[in-house]
Amino acid sequence: MKTARELEKMFDITPDEIAKIDSDALKGKLQGRAIKTVTGPGRPPIYDEPMRQVTFKEPDHRLKAIDRRAEQLGLRRSDYLRQLVENDLECSGMT
């Protein structure tokens, strides 16, 4: 682990400059410039076609059960629900 002094030397920055950057950041002012912009989804798409959001409401007790079951399977809630729909559509011959 490097000491504060080693890091200051490595990054050519003084404690006063660090304090100024911190103070500005707390006020919402970020120094420097963006070198890369992140666009698009955070993970690769799962399908080759555009996805549309589906929203519906469930009672609290059922949502808790859904979350417990998804956790048991090691899935996120959305992946668990997506899998249920895919399985049902496949079983009914609609896919």
Residue pairs with C-beta under 8 A, 6 or more apart in sequence:
2 10
4 15
8 14
8 15
8 18
21 31
24 30
24 31
25 31
45 51
58 66
66 77
66 80
66 81
67 77
69 80
70 76
70 77
70 79
70 80
73 80
75 83
86 95
89 95
